[in-house]
């Protein structure tokens, strides 16, 4: 991935997900016998890579053993017409999974992101999230019977007599927000989270709860973590975050006062920063948000504003 502030990792719609075709077993079988089709093997959320740390990506027709030995095979989409499948090898020991995939190492996708093209990072993250969902939904939550993956792997269904519950991949939305102070000077709120490194400041974030709109979640999280009431809430963008099932939804939120009171649980300190202070931190080599996260975009676009 380029380290451009404005490139949001893991999204981008790089694949044609072929929704009208991917549930058709015959079409999928043809794709698996197409010499152009490729297979991405993953092991316990990790990407299998070769000695040069490039993701292993054999042609499907050369991966007969890999496909036969997989716990699950899912269809991800078409990459310029070429089908991309992912297989899960999680039930094996790491050495066996590596041997089956012809891989040197099993590495976290986020650890690779700096060296991957945006499309590659997005497809690997998608594979990781979808296979993670399959592993966690092997039994029906209603009746306890084993579930089976539908063709292509975008659903699972309960095999229990009289149940037949259909399961869809679950997404867990979270809000992430840059909070602005009222009045002058223009300032934004950054927090030091428990467990974070000293002098490591980031935007507030939290999961959306059942029965909340995204805006409700922004207001609740800012009140809980920083003791601030929020007026206007403006959508800024979203980011796929399949680690394992997130969707980060970014906002800018206008606080109605400046008196901060942290919860001292998740957030140990929060304070206001002017643009000049943030620019000085950047100039001193301090990171401005995480390299692969939307907080970098929220902070970058605020820094580009007035002042
Ligand atoms: Zn069931």
Boltz pocket constraint, residues with backbone or C-beta under 6 A from the ligand:
constraints:
  - pocket:
      binder: B
      contacts: [[A, 140], [A, 141], [A, 142], [A, 143], [A, 144], [A, 145], [A, 158], [A, 159], [A, 160], [A, 163], [A, 164], [A, 165]]
      max_distance: 6.0
